[in-house]
């Protein structure tokens, strides 16, 4: 066990500037739906919801959109409501 | 008492009489259970994102209800077996919004 832990640490240190690590800028980006002036997530607000859906009408993962966990859960719920009412498609073209 | 938001989509070819009939039935159910409509929104005829019962357009009717869960069950039961209603969705909400949503027909 001890050996493994040491190995891991070394691995991280060596690769801190490598291509495989995400750049610091991206990690610092905050959630666009949290904060004071954030828009309200509602299934009637179609303009907002369409931003977080791919061309094939799939819900985009939060690792791409940087939405926080709580807001992502709410977002996916509201998108599903909009789908049920045929305001948004289940399947894109 | 809870607040509910209820939306139902009707076929676009319906005349005013049919729409009134549906609304009357809903009102009857509401009165029977001592509930009422607090607010209404008309979203107009919109193109559906996918076909429902072979129609590609639908008229959206949105009502806000103050009542208990029995009312919602009865309304949904009525709409499920009514051929004029294509689809419906009811959601429990905490507060009734004061401003119109973006879907309200601007004309």
N, CA and C atoms of all chains as a GROMACS GRO file, in nm:
protein
  600
    1UNK      N    1   0.083  -0.121   0.000
    1UNK     CA    2   0.000   0.000   0.000
    1UNK      C    3   0.086   0.126   0.000
    2UNK      N    4   0.184   0.128   0.088
    2UNK     CA    5   0.268   0.247   0.097
    2UNK      C    6   0.334   0.278  -0.037
    3UNK      N    7   0.381   0.172  -0.099
    3UNK     CA    8   0.450   0.193  -0.225
    3UNK      C    9   0.358   0.258  -0.327
    4UNK      N   10   0.236   0.207  -0.332
    4UNK     CA   11   0.141   0.259  -0.430
    4UNK      C   12   0.116   0.408  -0.411
    5UNK      N   13   0.096   0.445  -0.285
    5UNK     CA   14   0.070   0.587  -0.258
    5UNK      C   15   0.185   0.673  -0.308
    6UNK      N   16   0.305   0.626  -0.278
    6UNK     CA   17   0.420   0.704  -0.321
    6UNK      C   18   0.423   0.718  -0.473
    7UNK      N   19   0.394   0.608  -0.538
    7UNK     CA   20   0.396   0.610  -0.684
    7UNK      C   21   0.299   0.715  -0.738
    8UNK      N   22   0.180   0.716  -0.679
    8UNK     CA   23   0.078   0.809  -0.727
    8UNK      C   24   0.126   0.953  -0.715
    9UNK      N   25   0.182   0.983  -0.601
    9UNK     CA   26   0.227   1.120  -0.581
    9UNK      C   27   0.329   1.158  -0.687
   10UNK      N   28   0.422   1.068  -0.709
   10UNK     CA   29   0.524   1.098  -0.807
   10UNK      C   30   0.462   1.120  -0.945
   11UNK      N   31   0.368   1.036  -0.976
   11UNK     CA   32   0.304   1.045  -1.107
   11UNK      C   33   0.242   1.182  -1.127
   12UNK      N   34   0.169   1.228  -1.025
   12UNK     CA   35   0.105   1.357  -1.037
   12UNK      C   36   0.206   1.470  -1.052
   13UNK      N   37   0.312   1.459  -0.973
   13UNK     CA   38   0.410   1.567  -0.978
   13UNK      C   39   0.474   1.575  -1.116
   14UNK      N   40   0.506   1.458  -1.167
   14UNK     CA   41   0.578   1.458  -1.294
   14UNK      C   42   0.492   1.514  -1.408
   15UNK      N   43   0.362   1.491  -1.398
   15UNK     CA   44   0.278   1.527  -1.511
   15UNK      C   45   0.203   1.659  -1.491
   16UNK      N   46   0.246   1.736  -1.395
   16UNK     CA   47   0.169   1.857  -1.364
   16UNK      C   48   0.162   1.952  -1.483
   17UNK      N   49   0.260   1.949  -1.570
   17UNK     CA   50   0.257   2.042  -1.682
   17UNK      C   51   0.234   1.970  -1.814
   18UNK      N   52   0.189   1.846  -1.807
   18UNK     CA   53   0.180   1.771  -1.932
   18UNK      C   54   0.052   1.803  -2.007
   19UNK      N   55   0.041   1.750  -2.123
   19UNK     CA   56  -0.076   1.775  -2.208
   19UNK      C   57  -0.201   1.711  -2.154
   20UNK      N   58  -0.182   1.604  -2.073
   20UNK     CA   59  -0.300   1.528  -2.033
   20UNK      C   60  -0.376   1.594  -1.920
   21UNK      N   61  -0.311   1.685  -1.849
   21UNK     CA   62  -0.384   1.755  -1.742
   21UNK      C   63  -0.466   1.868  -1.800
   22UNK      N   64  -0.581   1.892  -1.737
   22UNK     CA   65  -0.661   2.006  -1.781
   22UNK      C   66  -0.589   2.134  -1.742
   23UNK      N   67  -0.603   2.235  -1.824
   23UNK     CA   68  -0.538   2.362  -1.792
   23UNK      C   69  -0.608   2.426  -1.672
   24UNK      N   70  -0.536   2.511  -1.603
   24UNK     CA   71  -0.590   2.571  -1.482
   24UNK      C   72  -0.708   2.663  -1.511
   25UNK      N   73  -0.703   2.730  -1.624
   25UNK     CA   74  -0.810   2.823  -1.659
   25UNK      C   75  -0.945   2.755  -1.660
   26UNK      N   76  -0.948   2.639  -1.719
   26UNK     CA   77  -1.074   2.572  -1.736
   26UNK      C   78  -1.131   2.527  -1.601
   27UNK      N   79  -1.043   2.483  -1.514
   27UNK     CA   80  -1.090   2.435  -1.384
   27UNK      C   81  -1.148   2.547  -1.300
   28UNK      N   82  -1.097   2.668  -1.320
   28UNK     CA   83  -1.143   2.778  -1.237
   28UNK      C   84  -1.276   2.836  -1.281
   29UNK      N   85  -1.320   2.801  -1.399
   29UNK     CA   86  -1.445   2.857  -1.449
   29UNK      C   87  -1.560   2.818  -1.356
   30UNK      N   88  -1.644   2.912  -1.322
   30UNK     CA   89  -1.752   2.881  -1.226
   30UNK      C   90  -1.881   2.850  -1.301
   31UNK      N   91  -1.977   2.800  -1.227
   31UNK     CA   92  -2.103   2.755  -1.286
   31UNK      C   93  -2.182   2.873  -1.342
   32UNK      N   94  -2.227   2.866  -1.466
   32UNK     CA   95  -2.299   2.978  -1.526
   32UNK      C   96  -2.442   2.993  -1.475
   33UNK      N   97  -2.491   2.892  -1.404
   33UNK     CA   98  -2.631   2.899  -1.358
   33UNK      C   99  -2.641   2.928  -1.209
   34UNK      N  100  -2.525   2.942  -1.139
   34UNK     CA  101  -2.528   2.977  -0.998
   34UNK      C  102  -2.488   3.124  -0.983
   35UNK      N  103  -2.508   3.175  -0.864
   35UNK     CA  104  -2.471   3.313  -0.839
   35UNK      C  105  -2.590   3.405  -0.839
   36UNK      N  106  -2.560   3.533  -0.821
   36UNK     CA  107  -2.669   3.629  -0.800
   36UNK      C  108  -2.752   3.653  -0.925
   37UNK      N  109  -2.684   3.677  -1.037
   37UNK     CA  110  -2.757   3.717  -1.157
   37UNK      C  111  -2.788   3.599  -1.249
   38UNK      N  112  -2.786   3.480  -1.191
   38UNK     CA  113  -2.808   3.361  -1.274
   38UNK      C  114  -2.954   3.355  -1.320
   39UNK      N  115  -2.976   3.309  -1.443
   39UNK     CA  116  -3.113   3.295  -1.491
   39UNK      C  117  -3.186   3.181  -1.421
   40UNK      N  118  -3.317   3.193  -1.411
   40UNK     CA  119  -3.396   3.089  -1.345
   40UNK      C  120  -3.413   2.971  -1.440
   41UNK      N  121  -3.390   2.851  -1.388
   41UNK     CA  122  -3.406   2.732  -1.471
   41UNK      C  123  -3.552   2.691  -1.466
   42UNK      N  124  -3.618   2.697  -1.580
   42UNK     CA  125  -3.759   2.660  -1.586
   42UNK      C  126  -3.786   2.597  -1.722
   43UNK      N  127  -3.880   2.502  -1.725
   43UNK     CA  128  -3.903   2.433  -1.852
   43UNK      C  129  -3.966   2.524  -1.956
   44UNK      N  130  -4.015   2.641  -1.913
   44UNK     CA  131  -4.074   2.734  -2.009
   44UNK      C  132  -3.969   2.824  -2.072
   45UNK      N  133  -3.850   2.827  -2.011
   45UNK     CA  134  -3.744   2.911  -2.063
   45UNK      C  135  -3.663   2.832  -2.167
   46UNK      N  136  -3.718   2.824  -2.287
   46UNK     CA  137  -3.661   2.733  -2.387
   46UNK      C  138  -3.526   2.781  -2.438
   47UNK      N  139  -3.508   2.913  -2.443
   47UNK     CA  140  -3.382   2.966  -2.494
   47UNK      C  141  -3.265   2.916  -2.410
   48UNK      N  142  -3.286   2.916  -2.277
   48UNK     CA  143  -3.180   2.872  -2.187
   48UNK      C  144  -3.156   2.722  -2.201
   49UNK      N  145  -3.263   2.646  -2.206
   49UNK     CA  146  -3.248   2.500  -2.208
   49UNK      C  147  -3.179   2.453  -2.336
   50UNK      N  148  -3.205   2.523  -2.446
   50UNK     CA  149  -3.147   2.477  -2.573
   50UNK      C  150  -2.996   2.491  -2.574
   51UNK      N  151  -2.941   2.578  -2.487
   51UNK     CA  152  -2.797   2.592  -2.479
   51UNK      C  153  -2.731   2.465  -2.424
   52UNK      N  154  -2.804   2.392  -2.340
   52UNK     CA  155  -2.745   2.278  -2.271
   52UNK      C  156  -2.786   2.144  -2.330
   53UNK      N  157  -2.817   2.148  -2.460
   53UNK     CA  158  -2.859   2.027  -2.531
   53UNK      C  159  -2.778   2.018  -2.659
   54UNK      N  160  -2.734   1.898  -2.694
   54UNK     CA  161  -2.653   1.882  -2.815
   54UNK      C  162  -2.739   1.889  -2.941
   55UNK      N  163  -2.676   1.879  -3.057
   55UNK     CA  164  -2.750   1.884  -3.183
   55UNK      C  165  -2.848   1.769  -3.195
   56UNK      N  166  -2.810   1.656  -3.135
   56UNK     CA  167  -2.898   1.540  -3.141
   56UNK      C  168  -2.995   1.537  -3.022
   57UNK      N  169  -3.011   1.652  -2.957
   57UNK     CA  170  -3.108   1.671  -2.848
   57UNK      C  171  -3.073   1.596  -2.720
   58UNK      N  172  -2.946   1.558  -2.707
   58UNK     CA  173  -2.905   1.496  -2.580
   58UNK      C  174  -2.865   1.603  -2.480
   59UNK      N  175  -2.883   1.574  -2.354
   59UNK     CA  176  -2.840   1.668  -2.250
   59UNK      C  177  -2.688   1.664  -2.240
   60UNK      N  178  -2.625   1.781  -2.245
   60UNK     CA  179  -2.479   1.786  -2.240
   60UNK      C  180  -2.430   1.757  -2.098
   61UNK      N  181  -2.318   1.685  -2.084
   61UNK     CA  182  -2.264   1.656  -1.951
   61UNK      C  183  -2.209   1.783  -1.887
   62UNK      N  184  -2.211   1.784  -1.753
   62UNK     CA  185  -2.170   1.907  -1.684
   62UNK      C  186  -2.020   1.930  -1.695
   63UNK      N  187  -1.943   1.826  -1.730
   63UNK     CA  188  -1.800   1.849  -1.742
   63UNK      C  189  -1.768   1.934  -1.864
   64UNK      N  190  -1.861   1.940  -1.957
   64UNK     CA  191  -1.841   2.027  -2.073
   64UNK      C  192  -1.897   2.167  -2.046
   65UNK      N  193  -2.013   2.173  -1.982
   65UNK     CA  194  -2.079   2.302  -1.966
   65UNK      C  195  -2.043   2.371  -1.836
   66UNK      N  196  -1.973   2.301  -1.744
   66UNK     CA  197  -1.932   2.359  -1.617
   66UNK      C  198  -2.048   2.396  -1.526
   67UNK      N  199  -2.160   2.330  -1.541
   67UNK     CA  200  -2.274   2.355  -1.452
   67UNK      C  201  -2.251   2.277  -1.323
   68UNK      N  202  -2.287   2.337  -1.209
   68UNK     CA  203  -2.265   2.270  -1.081
   68UNK      C  204  -2.360   2.151  -1.068
   69UNK      N  205  -2.330   2.063  -0.971
   69UNK     CA  206  -2.404   1.937  -0.961
   69UNK      C  207  -2.552   1.961  -0.936
   70UNK      N  208  -2.581   2.049  -0.838
   70UNK     CA  209  -2.722   2.074  -0.806
   70UNK      C  210  -2.798   2.130  -0.923
   71UNK      N  211  -2.735   2.228  -0.991
   71UNK     CA  212  -2.804   2.292  -1.102
   71UNK      C  213  -2.818   2.196  -1.219
   72UNK      N  214  -2.720   2.108  -1.237
   72UNK     CA  215  -2.729   2.011  -1.347
   72UNK      C  216  -2.848   1.917  -1.327
   73UNK      N  217  -2.869   1.877  -1.202
   73UNK     CA  218  -2.982   1.789  -1.173
   73UNK      C  219  -3.113   1.859  -1.205
   74UNK      N  220  -3.121   1.987  -1.164
   74UNK     CA  221  -3.243   2.062  -1.190
   74UNK      C  222  -3.262   2.082  -1.340
   75UNK      N  223  -3.152   2.115  -1.406
   75UNK     CA  224  -3.157   2.139  -1.550
   75UNK      C  225  -3.210   2.017  -1.624
   76UNK      N  226  -3.160   1.899  -1.588
   76UNK     CA  227  -3.202   1.779  -1.661
   76UNK      C  228  -3.349   1.750  -1.634
   77UNK      N  229  -3.395   1.781  -1.511
   77UNK     CA  230  -3.537   1.761  -1.480
   77UNK      C  231  -3.624   1.851  -1.568
   78UNK      N  232  -3.583   1.978  -1.578
   78UNK     CA  233  -3.665   2.074  -1.652
   78UNK      C  234  -3.665   2.041  -1.801
   79UNK      N  235  -3.550   1.994  -1.852
   79UNK     CA  236  -3.544   1.956  -1.993
   79UNK      C  237  -3.641   1.840  -2.018
   80UNK      N  238  -3.648   1.747  -1.921
   80UNK     CA  239  -3.737   1.633  -1.940
   80UNK      C  240  -3.884   1.675  -1.936
   81UNK      N  241  -3.914   1.778  -1.853
   81UNK     CA  242  -4.051   1.830  -1.853
   81UNK      C  243  -4.084   1.890  -1.989
   82UNK      N  244  -3.991   1.969  -2.041
   82UNK     CA  245  -4.015   2.033  -2.171
   82UNK      C  246  -4.032   1.928  -2.280
   83UNK      N  247  -3.958   1.818  -2.268
   83UNK     CA  248  -3.973   1.710  -2.367
   83UNK      C  249  -4.112   1.648  -2.358
   84UNK      N  250  -4.161   1.629  -2.237
   84UNK     CA  251  -4.291   1.565  -2.220
   84UNK      C  252  -4.401   1.647  -2.285
   85UNK      N  253  -4.384   1.780  -2.286
   85UNK     CA  254  -4.487   1.866  -2.345
   85UNK      C  255  -4.460   1.897  -2.492
   86UNK      N  256  -4.366   1.827  -2.551
   86UNK     CA  257  -4.333   1.846  -2.693
   86UNK      C  258  -4.283   1.987  -2.722
   87UNK      N  259  -4.227   2.052  -2.620
   87UNK     CA  260  -4.163   2.182  -2.645
   87UNK      C  261  -4.021   2.161  -2.696
   88UNK      N  262  -3.961   2.050  -2.656
   88UNK     CA  263  -3.827   2.013  -2.703
   88UNK      C  264  -3.833   1.869  -2.754
   89UNK      N  265  -3.745   1.836  -2.850
   89UNK     CA  266  -3.748   1.698  -2.902
   89UNK      C  267  -3.675   1.599  -2.812
   90UNK      N  268  -3.721   1.475  -2.815
   90UNK     CA  269  -3.647   1.366  -2.751
   90UNK      C  270  -3.526   1.327  -2.836
   91UNK      N  271  -3.546   1.330  -2.966
   91UNK     CA  272  -3.442   1.287  -3.060
   91UNK      C  273  -3.421   1.398  -3.162
   92UNK      N  274  -3.295   1.436  -3.184
   92UNK     CA  275  -3.267   1.539  -3.283
   92UNK      C  276  -3.254   1.480  -3.422
   93UNK      N  277  -3.223   1.568  -3.515
   93UNK     CA  278  -3.212   1.520  -3.652
   93UNK      C  279  -3.069   1.482  -3.685
   94UNK      N  280  -5.375   2.280   0.125
   94UNK     CA  281  -5.396   2.318  -0.014
   94UNK      C  282  -5.263   2.339  -0.086
   95UNK      N  283  -5.256   2.286  -0.204
   95UNK     CA  284  -5.134   2.298  -0.283
   95UNK      C  285  -5.161   2.380  -0.408
   96UNK      N  286  -5.054   2.425  -0.467
   96UNK     CA  287  -5.063   2.491  -0.597
   96UNK      C  288  -5.015   2.395  -0.704
   97UNK      N  289  -5.087   2.394  -0.812
   97UNK     CA  290  -5.049   2.308  -0.924
   97UNK      C  291  -5.045   2.389  -1.052
   98UNK      N  292  -4.959   2.345  -1.140
   98UNK     CA  293  -4.955   2.403  -1.274
   98UNK      C  294  -4.994   2.292  -1.371
   99UNK      N  295  -5.100   2.317  -1.446
   99UNK     CA  296  -5.151   2.211  -1.533
   99UNK      C  297  -5.154   2.262  -1.677
  100UNK      N  298  -5.091   2.188  -1.766
  100UNK     CA  299  -5.090   2.224  -1.908
  100UNK      C  300  -5.151   2.110  -1.988
  101UNK      N  301  -5.242   2.144  -2.076
  101UNK     CA  302  -5.292   2.038  -2.165
  101UNK      C  303  -5.290   2.086  -2.309
  102UNK      N  304  -5.257   1.994  -2.397
  102UNK     CA  305  -5.246   2.025  -2.540
  102UNK      C  306  -5.369   1.966  -2.610
  103UNK      N  307  -5.439   2.052  -2.683
  103UNK     CA  308  -5.555   2.003  -2.758
  103UNK      C  309  -5.523   2.006  -2.907
  104UNK      N  310  -5.603   1.932  -2.982
  104UNK     CA  311  -5.584   1.929  -3.127
  104UNK      C  312  -5.609   2.069  -3.184
  105UNK      N  313  -5.530   2.111  -3.284
  105UNK     CA  314  -5.542   2.248  -3.334
  105UNK      C  315  -5.669   2.276  -3.413
  106UNK      N  316  -5.736   2.170  -3.462
  106UNK     CA  317  -5.854   2.193  -3.547
  106UNK      C  318  -5.980   2.219  -3.466
  107UNK      N  319  -5.974   2.207  -3.338
  107UNK     CA  320  -6.095   2.220  -3.256
  107UNK      C  321  -6.153   2.361  -3.268
  108UNK      N  322  -6.289   2.367  -3.269
  108UNK     CA  323  -6.352   2.499  -3.268
  108UNK      C  324  -6.371   2.544  -3.123
  109UNK      N  325  -6.421   2.665  -3.109
  109UNK     CA  326  -6.432   2.724  -2.975
  109UNK      C  327  -6.524   2.644  -2.884
  110UNK      N  328  -6.628   2.584  -2.947
  110UNK     CA  329  -6.725   2.509  -2.867
  110UNK      C  330  -6.658   2.392  -2.794
  111UNK      N  331  -6.576   2.320  -2.870
  111UNK     CA  332  -6.508   2.205  -2.808
  111UNK      C  333  -6.418   2.250  -2.694
  112UNK      N  334  -6.345   2.360  -2.720
  112UNK     CA  335  -6.256   2.411  -2.617
  112UNK      C  336  -6.335   2.451  -2.492
  113UNK      N  337  -6.450   2.515  -2.516
  113UNK     CA  338  -6.534   2.554  -2.402
  113UNK      C  339  -6.584   2.432  -2.326
  114UNK      N  340  -6.619   2.328  -2.403
  114UNK     CA  341  -6.667   2.206  -2.337
  114UNK      C  342  -6.561   2.147  -2.245
  115UNK      N  343  -6.440   2.141  -2.295
  115UNK     CA  344  -6.332   2.087  -2.212
  115UNK      C  345  -6.314   2.173  -2.089
  116UNK      N  346  -6.313   2.304  -2.108
  116UNK     CA  347  -6.293   2.395  -1.996
  116UNK      C  348  -6.407   2.381  -1.894
  117UNK      N  349  -6.530   2.363  -1.947
  117UNK     CA  350  -6.645   2.348  -1.856
  117UNK      C  351  -6.628   2.224  -1.769
  118UNK      N  352  -6.587   2.113  -1.832
  118UNK     CA  353  -6.571   1.989  -1.756
  118UNK      C  354  -6.467   2.006  -1.647
  119UNK      N  355  -6.357   2.072  -1.683
  119UNK     CA  356  -6.253   2.094  -1.583
  119UNK      C  357  -6.307   2.180  -1.469
  120UNK      N  358  -6.383   2.282  -1.506
  120UNK     CA  359  -6.441   2.368  -1.402
  120UNK      C  360  -6.534   2.290  -1.311
  121UNK      N  361  -6.613   2.199  -1.372
  121UNK     CA  362  -6.703   2.116  -1.290
  121UNK      C  363  -6.625   2.035  -1.188
  122UNK      N  364  -6.519   1.970  -1.238
  122UNK     CA  365  -6.437   1.888  -1.147
  122UNK      C  366  -6.379   1.974  -1.036
  123UNK      N  367  -6.336   2.094  -1.074
  123UNK     CA  368  -6.276   2.183  -0.974
  123UNK      C  369  -6.378   2.222  -0.868
  124UNK      N  370  -6.499   2.256  -0.913
  124UNK     CA  371  -6.602   2.299  -0.817
  124UNK      C  372  -6.640   2.187  -0.722
  125UNK      N  373  -6.644   2.066  -0.778
  125UNK     CA  374  -6.684   1.952  -0.696
  125UNK      C  375  -6.586   1.932  -0.580
  126UNK      N  376  -6.460   1.963  -0.603
  126UNK     CA  377  -6.358   1.942  -0.501
  126UNK      C  378  -6.314   2.070  -0.432
  127UNK      N  379  -6.396   2.175  -0.445
  127UNK     CA  380  -6.368   2.302  -0.377
  127UNK      C  381  -6.230   2.357  -0.412
  128UNK      N  382  -6.199   2.355  -0.539
  128UNK     CA  383  -6.072   2.412  -0.585
  128UNK      C  384  -6.103   2.521  -0.686
  129UNK      N  385  -6.002   2.593  -0.724
  129UNK     CA  386  -6.025   2.701  -0.820
  129UNK      C  387  -5.903   2.726  -0.906
  130UNK      N  388  -5.929   2.793  -1.019
  130UNK     CA  389  -5.820   2.835  -1.108
  130UNK      C  390  -5.772   2.972  -1.062
  131UNK      N  391  -5.642   2.981  -1.038
  131UNK     CA  392  -5.587   3.107  -0.988
  131UNK      C  393  -5.543   3.196  -1.102
  132UNK      N  394  -5.481   3.134  -1.203
  132UNK     CA  395  -5.424   3.213  -1.312
  132UNK      C  396  -5.430   3.132  -1.440
  133UNK      N  397  -5.434   3.201  -1.551
  133UNK     CA  398  -5.439   3.131  -1.680
  133UNK      C  399  -5.335   3.189  -1.774
  134UNK      N  400  -5.288   3.105  -1.861
  134UNK     CA  401  -5.199   3.154  -1.967
  134UNK      C  402  -5.237   3.086  -2.097
  135UNK      N  403  -5.235   3.164  -2.203
  135UNK     CA  404  -5.264   3.108  -2.335
  135UNK      C  405  -5.136   3.108  -2.418
  136UNK      N  406  -5.088   2.990  -2.449
  136UNK     CA  407  -4.964   2.982  -2.526
  136UNK      C  408  -4.990   2.974  -2.676
  137UNK      N  409  -5.114   2.967  -2.714
  137UNK     CA  410  -5.147   2.965  -2.856
  137UNK      C  411  -5.114   2.833  -2.923
  138UNK      N  412  -5.124   2.833  -3.055
  138UNK     CA  413  -5.094   2.712  -3.132
  138UNK      C  414  -4.944   2.709  -3.163
  139UNK      N  415  -4.879   2.601  -3.125
  139UNK     CA  416  -4.735   2.588  -3.150
  139UNK      C  417  -4.710   2.460  -3.230
  140UNK      N  418  -4.598   2.461  -3.301
  140UNK     CA  419  -4.559   2.336  -3.368
  140UNK      C  420  -4.493   2.245  -3.265
  141UNK      N  421  -4.536   2.120  -3.264
  141UNK     CA  422  -4.485   2.024  -3.166
  141UNK      C  423  -4.345   1.978  -3.208
  142UNK      N  424  -4.265   1.945  -3.109
  142UNK     CA  425  -4.130   1.896  -3.139
  142UNK      C  426  -4.133   1.756  -3.199
  143UNK      N  427  -4.239   1.683  -3.173
  143UNK     CA  428  -4.259   1.551  -3.234
  143UNK      C  429  -4.408   1.530  -3.247
  144UNK      N  430  -4.446   1.438  -3.335
  144UNK     CA  431  -4.589   1.419  -3.360
  144UNK      C  432  -4.656   1.348  -3.243
  145UNK      N  433  -4.775   1.398  -3.206
  145UNK     CA  434  -4.855   1.330  -3.105
  145UNK      C  435  -4.989   1.297  -3.168
  146UNK      N  436  -5.026   1.172  -3.162
  146UNK     CA  437  -5.151   1.126  -3.222
  146UNK      C  438  -5.167   1.178  -3.365
  147UNK      N  439  -5.059   1.172  -3.439
  147UNK     CA  440  -5.054   1.204  -3.581
  147UNK      C  441  -5.080   1.351  -3.612
  148UNK      N  442  -5.070   1.438  -3.515
  148UNK     CA  443  -5.082   1.580  -3.548
  148UNK      C  444  -4.950   1.648  -3.511
  149UNK      N  445  -4.910   1.743  -3.597
  149UNK     CA  446  -4.780   1.807  -3.575
  149UNK      C  447  -4.795   1.945  -3.513
  150UNK      N  448  -4.919   1.987  -3.488
  150UNK     CA  449  -4.941   2.114  -3.420
  150UNK      C  450  -5.035   2.092  -3.304
  151UNK      N  451  -5.029   2.182  -3.208
  151UNK     CA  452  -5.118   2.168  -3.093
  151UNK      C  453  -5.144   2.300  -3.026
  152UNK      N  454  -5.261   2.310  -2.962
  152UNK     CA  455  -5.294   2.432  -2.889
  152UNK      C  456  -5.265   2.409  -2.741
  153UNK      N  457  -5.185   2.498  -2.687
  153UNK     CA  458  -5.143   2.483  -2.548
  153UNK      C  459  -5.233   2.565  -2.456
  154UNK      N  460  -5.284   2.501  -2.352
  154UNK     CA  461  -5.363   2.571  -2.250
  154UNK      C  462  -5.297   2.548  -2.116
  155UNK      N  463  -5.270   2.656  -2.046
  155UNK     CA  464  -5.196   2.646  -1.920
  155UNK      C  465  -5.280   2.709  -1.809
  156UNK      N  466  -5.304   2.633  -1.702
  156UNK     CA  467  -5.382   2.687  -1.590
  156UNK      C  468  -5.308   2.660  -1.459
  157UNK      N  469  -5.325   2.752  -1.367
  157UNK     CA  470  -5.270   2.736  -1.233
  157UNK      C  471  -5.385   2.707  -1.138
  158UNK      N  472  -5.373   2.598  -1.063
  158UNK     CA  473  -5.483   2.550  -0.980
  158UNK      C  474  -5.444   2.553  -0.833
  159UNK      N  475  -5.540   2.594  -0.750
  159UNK     CA  476  -5.522   2.581  -0.606
  159UNK      C  477  -5.615   2.469  -0.560
  160UNK      N  478  -5.560   2.363  -0.505
  160UNK     CA  479  -5.645   2.251  -0.467
  160UNK      C  480  -5.566   2.138  -0.408
  161UNK      N  481  -5.629   2.022  -0.400
  161UNK     CA  482  -5.560   1.906  -0.343
  161UNK      C  483  -5.530   1.805  -0.452
  162UNK      N  484  -5.465   1.694  -0.415
  162UNK     CA  485  -5.420   1.600  -0.516
  162UNK      C  486  -5.535   1.525  -0.584
  163UNK      N  487  -5.651   1.519  -0.518
  163UNK     CA  488  -5.763   1.448  -0.580
  163UNK      C  489  -5.808   1.516  -0.709
  164UNK      N  490  -5.807   1.650  -0.706
  164UNK     CA  491  -5.851   1.724  -0.824
  164UNK      C  492  -5.765   1.689  -0.943
  165UNK      N  493  -5.633   1.690  -0.921
  165UNK     CA  494  -5.541   1.663  -1.030
  165UNK      C  495  -5.566   1.524  -1.086
  166UNK      N  496  -5.587   1.429  -0.995
  166UNK     CA  497  -5.611   1.292  -1.041
  166UNK      C  498  -5.735   1.284  -1.128
  167UNK      N  499  -5.841   1.354  -1.085
  167UNK     CA  500  -5.967   1.347  -1.161
  167UNK      C  501  -5.953   1.416  -1.295
  168UNK      N  502  -5.888   1.531  -1.296
  168UNK     CA  503  -5.870   1.602  -1.423
  168UNK      C  504  -5.790   1.518  -1.520
  169UNK      N  505  -5.683   1.456  -1.470
  169UNK     CA  506  -5.600   1.373  -1.557
  169UNK      C  507  -5.677   1.253  -1.608
  170UNK      N  508  -5.762   1.199  -1.523
  170UNK     CA  509  -5.842   1.084  -1.563
  170UNK      C  510  -5.937   1.123  -1.676
  171UNK      N  511  -5.996   1.241  -1.664
  171UNK     CA  512  -6.087   1.288  -1.769
  171UNK      C  513  -6.010   1.311  -1.900
  172UNK      N  514  -5.892   1.371  -1.889
  172UNK     CA  515  -5.819   1.406  -2.011
  172UNK      C  516  -5.760   1.283  -2.079
  173UNK      N  517  -5.730   1.181  -1.999
  173UNK     CA  518  -5.668   1.062  -2.055
  173UNK      C  519  -5.763   0.992  -2.153
  174UNK      N  520  -5.894   0.998  -2.122
  174UNK     CA  521  -5.990   0.928  -2.207
  174UNK      C  522  -6.063   1.022  -2.302
  175UNK      N  523  -6.019   1.146  -2.312
  175UNK     CA  524  -6.079   1.241  -2.405
  175UNK      C  525  -5.991   1.248  -2.530
  176UNK      N  526  -6.050   1.222  -2.644
  176UNK     CA  527  -5.969   1.217  -2.767
  176UNK      C  528  -5.924   1.354  -2.813
  177UNK      N  529  -5.993   1.457  -2.766
  177UNK     CA  530  -5.957   1.591  -2.812
  177UNK      C  531  -5.829   1.642  -2.746
  178UNK      N  532  -5.796   1.584  -2.631
  178UNK     CA  533  -5.674   1.625  -2.560
  178UNK      C  534  -5.559   1.535  -2.603
  179UNK      N  535  -5.453   1.598  -2.655
  179UNK     CA  536  -5.340   1.518  -2.703
  179UNK      C  537  -5.249   1.476  -2.589
  180UNK      N  538  -5.218   1.570  -2.502
  180UNK     CA  539  -5.123   1.540  -2.395
  180UNK      C  540  -5.140   1.640  -2.282
  181UNK      N  541  -5.097   1.602  -2.164
  181UNK     CA  542  -5.110   1.694  -2.051
  181UNK      C  543  -4.994   1.671  -1.955
  182UNK      N  544  -4.971   1.772  -1.872
  182UNK     CA  545  -4.866   1.761  -1.769
  182UNK      C  546  -4.906   1.848  -1.651
  183UNK      N  547  -4.902   1.792  -1.532
  183UNK     CA  548  -4.931   1.874  -1.414
  183UNK      C  549  -4.815   1.865  -1.316
  184UNK      N  550  -4.780   1.978  -1.260
  184UNK     CA  551  -4.664   1.989  -1.173
  184UNK      C  552  -4.705   2.062  -1.046
  185UNK      N  553  -4.658   2.013  -0.933
  185UNK     CA  554  -4.682   2.086  -0.808
  185UNK      C  555  -4.578   2.195  -0.793
  186UNK      N  556  -4.623   2.316  -0.763
  186UNK     CA  557  -4.529   2.427  -0.747
  186UNK      C  558  -4.551   2.491  -0.612
  187UNK      N  559  -4.448   2.562  -0.568
  187UNK     CA  560  -4.457   2.626  -0.436
  187UNK      C  561  -4.523   2.762  -0.444
  188UNK      N  562  -4.488   2.837  -0.546
  188UNK     CA  563  -4.542   2.972  -0.561
  188UNK      C  564  -4.600   2.988  -0.700
  189UNK      N  565  -4.703   3.071  -0.708
  189UNK     CA  566  -4.758   3.101  -0.839
  189UNK      C  567  -4.689   3.225  -0.894
  190UNK      N  568  -4.626   3.213  -1.012
  190UNK     CA  569  -4.553   3.327  -1.066
  190UNK      C  570  -4.647   3.441  -1.104
  191UNK      N  571  -4.596   3.562  -1.089
  191UNK     CA  572  -4.681   3.679  -1.119
  191UNK      C  573  -4.665   3.726  -1.262
  192UNK      N  574  -4.547   3.705  -1.318
  192UNK     CA  575  -4.526   3.751  -1.456
  192UNK      C  576  -4.558   3.640  -1.555
  193UNK      N  577  -4.593   3.684  -1.674
  193UNK     CA  578  -4.620   3.586  -1.780
  193UNK      C  579  -4.490   3.518  -1.821
  194UNK      N  580  -4.500   3.390  -1.860
  194UNK     CA  581  -4.382   3.319  -1.906
  194UNK      C  582  -4.352   3.362  -2.050
  195UNK      N  583  -4.236   3.315  -2.098
  195UNK     CA  584  -4.193   3.356  -2.232
  195UNK      C  585  -4.274   3.290  -2.343
  196UNK      N  586  -4.351   3.189  -2.306
  196UNK     CA  587  -4.424   3.116  -2.409
  196UNK      C  588  -4.556   3.182  -2.446
  197UNK      N  589  -4.596   3.282  -2.368
  197UNK     CA  590  -4.724   3.347  -2.396
  197UNK      C  591  -4.717   3.415  -2.532
  198UNK      N  592  -4.823   3.395  -2.609
  198UNK     CA  593  -4.826   3.449  -2.744
  198UNK      C  594  -4.813   3.601  -2.739
  199UNK      N  595  -4.720   3.654  -2.817
  199UNK     CA  596  -4.692   3.798  -2.806
  199UNK      C  597  -4.794   3.881  -2.882
  200UNK      N  598  -4.867   3.822  -2.974
  200UNK     CA  599  -4.964   3.901  -3.050
  200UNK      C  600  -5.086   3.929  -2.974
   0.00000   0.00000   0.00000
